[in-house]
Structure formats: C-alpha cells, structure tokens
C-alpha cells in the first residue's frame, strides 16, 4: 500500500480520488486550502489533512512541511485547480497571476519540496487543446482573459509533467483530463459524476495495469491521447521548467 498526497481533496473530484484510494487500503493525505475547509470535510470520517493555499508560495511551502511531518508521500496527485470568475487579471500575494500560480507553478513547487515520489499525477484539462505556452508572457501581463489564462495554465502544467518525466525517468509522471465533471468549479450542469472524473487519476496513482505504467503521457478515460503538440516539445519543456523553478525560487531533488 502507498502513502498518497491528493491536493484539493476536501470536495469534488479530489475528495472522490481520496475516497477511492482509501477504500483500496492506501494511506491518503488529504489537502484543503484552509483549516475551516479541512474541518468541514474531515469531521465526519477523521481524514488526515494538510492545509495550504496554493495561491501563496509561502503557504505552499508550509503545506509541504506538514506533509513531510506525516511522512513523505510515495505518490502525489496534483488535483487542486482554480479558474477565475472575474473580468480582471487576478494577482496573488506574491504578485503572480493567480491562475498560473495555482494550476502550474504551485504543483511544481510542491513537487520540488518533497522527496521524489514513485508516481505523480497532474489533473489537467482538455482545454489545453486551445492553450498556448508563451515563455515571454506566461502570466498574461500583456493580455488577459479568463479562458486563455485557464487553458494556458493547464497546458503549462501538462508540459511540466512531461518535463519531470524526462528529468526523472524512474518516476511515472503523467497528466489526465478528468472530463467535464459536475462540481462546484465546473458547474453542476456538467454531464459526468465525480466518480467518473476520479476514475482515471486514481487508476494512474496506483494501478499495476501495464497501460498505467508509463510516463510522459496524457490520459482520458484510461486511454493515452495527444492534445497539444507544445506539451510534447522537449526544448519548450526544458525552458519552461527552468523558468518556473526560478520563479518559484526552488530546485528539484536529484
């Protein structure tokens, strides 16, 4: 059995991923943005939570420290995500565009602060099909729209997942589109249940199915697909990784 950290697991897809993995006998470390959210989600079943706001580099570092006090996770599922509902460019306490920070930069920072796991699963989105990585404007300082910021941040996340797969060939690092799932974030008109959305991320986290024992791959419904060629560009991956590590003020473990 594995110790697994699942970010954004106080509700929605993340909570279901955690539930599925716990039902299989794994030790799951859940994550919530605040102590209040953790208490509300964990009061009924006594789940173990770490707390941290991924929109803050300081708080993300504190989150990593909490996880390490429990025990280094062997698997990390980067499920937490965020999309702006406003009409203006959101800026975090670090002065960074918040969509990019939460969806792409914070998962990389958190990964860098933990010992190398056996597997990393990045919950991405098929919105990356319309995304674009612009190294000279990753944070949309020149032009910002809600849709472009979200799609581009998830594309950056996916490219970083594949960059880690190249950097650490012994680690299975993959990305997944969970589908359009009925959640608070995606809207309750979405056609898929949280169980359907959680299925492939949970499978990638622990399965010994040969189809899951790959790396540098994008999945949907347990099948490998290719969505945006930028995500697979090794030169772009390397440049993006270097840029984001510098932006987060961190380095990767050997």
Secondary structure, 3 states (H helix, E strand, C coil): CCEEEECCCCCHHHHHHHHHHHHCCCEEEEEECCHHHHHHHHCCCCCCEEECCCCCHHHHHHHHHHHHHHCCCCEEEECCCCCCCCCCCCECCCCCEHHHHHHHHHHHHHHHCCCCCCEEEEECCHHHHHCCCCCCCCCCCCCCCHHHHHHHHHHHHHHHHHHHHHHCCCCEEEEECCCCECECCCECCCCECHHHHHHHHHHHHHCCCHHHCCCCCEEECCEEECCCHHHHCHHHHHHHHHHHHHHHCCCCCC
